Amino acid sequence: MLTIAELLCSSKTIAVVGLSSKKSRPSYGVSEYLQRAGYRIIPVNPKETEVLGERCYPDLESIPEKVDIVNIFRRSESAGEFADAAIRIGARAVWMQEDVVDHAAARRARDAGLTVVMDRCILKEHGRWVR
């Protein structure tokens, strides 16, 4: 498994599950930061059509390109379905944001060979590890 620093430095595309077009939402601010940092952000939210100038997809399976990190901005009880979808699409990693914890989903993803980060903010970790 990759370290957080290795993951962030080697990744280019991040699918953000639960990304909202509401600027007051943490998912928006974090994704905007990551986009400015040079990552390709792919919004995943069935209630949106476009966020941060990017086409929004209803689910991970609808994304037509390779995804490095699936960043989950959803409640812990729904994280498992997105971790399983990340495995199915061949993502390199599952990242569960702060307060998103699902140990069973993390185990399934690790068993499938994905790097898993749980209960951590990707923006804060980016600031800590990537210069």
N, C-alpha and C positions, 0 to 999 in steps of 0.2 A: 504494500500500500504506500501511496505517496504521502509525504508530509504536507501540511497546509501550505508552506512556502513553495514546495515543488509543484503542488496542484495549481496554485494561483499563477505561478510563473509559466507553466506549460500549457495552460488553458487559454482558449480564444473565444469560445462560444458558451454562453450561459443561458439556459432556459429558466425563466423565473415563473414558477407556478404561483398564481394568485396575484400577479402584478396588476395593480389598479391604475387607472388614469387619474385618480384623485391625488393631487400633489401633496395632500396632508398625510397620506398613508406612508408608513415606513417602507413598504415595498417599492414605492415610487422613488423616494429619496435614495435608497440603497442602489436601485437599478440605474438611476441617473448618474450617481457617482461612478459605478462600474463602467457605464457607457463612456463617460469622460476619461476614465482610466484606460480606455482602448479595447474593452471587451465588446463583443457582439452580443447584444441582449435580445432574446427572443421571448416576448410575453406569452404566457399561457393562462388564458382566462376566457371561458365561454361567454362571459357577459361583455367583453370588449372586442373591438375590431382593430384598433390601433393604439399603441401606447409608446411614448418616446420616439415617435416617428417610425416605429417598426410594426409590421403586421402582427396581429395577435392570433394565436391558434387556440382552438377549443380544448385540446389535449396534447400530450407529448407525442402520441403516435401520429399526429397530423403534421408534425414538423418535417419538412422535406430535406433537411440537412443534418450533418453530424453535430451532436451536442456533447460538449465536454463535461459540463456541470449542470445538474438539475438542482436549482435552488428553490427550496420549498418554503413559501410564505403562507402556510395553511395551519389549521389547528392540528395538534398531535394525533387526534383520532383519525384524521384523513391522510396523514403522511404516508402510511403504508401503501395505499393505492398508487401514490406517485413514485415511491421507491420501487415498487414492482414494475411500473411503466418505464422507469429509468433503466432497469435491467433489460426489459424487452427491447428498448430502442438502442441499446449498446452504449449508453452514456459511460463516461469514465468515473463519474463521482456523483454522489447524492450529498447535498448540503442542506441540513435542516436548521433554519434560523433560530435565534434565541427563543427559548421557551417551547420549541418544537422537539419533542422527545418521543421516539418509538423504537425501543430496543429490539423488538422482533423484526421490524422493517430494516433496521441497521444491520442486524445479523444476516438477513436474507441478501441484502445488497453486498455485504462483505463476502459472503459465501459465493456470490456470483462474480467476485473479482473487482468490485467497485470500491473506490476509496469513499469513506463515509465520515462526514463531519456533522456533529449533532449538538444542538443547543448553543450555537455560536453565530455571531453576526459576521457575515462575509465582508462587510465594509470595515468593521473594526479589525478583523484579521488581515485584510489587505493592507490597511495602514500600518499594522504591526510588522508584517513580513515582507512586503514588496516596496522597494524604494524606487 
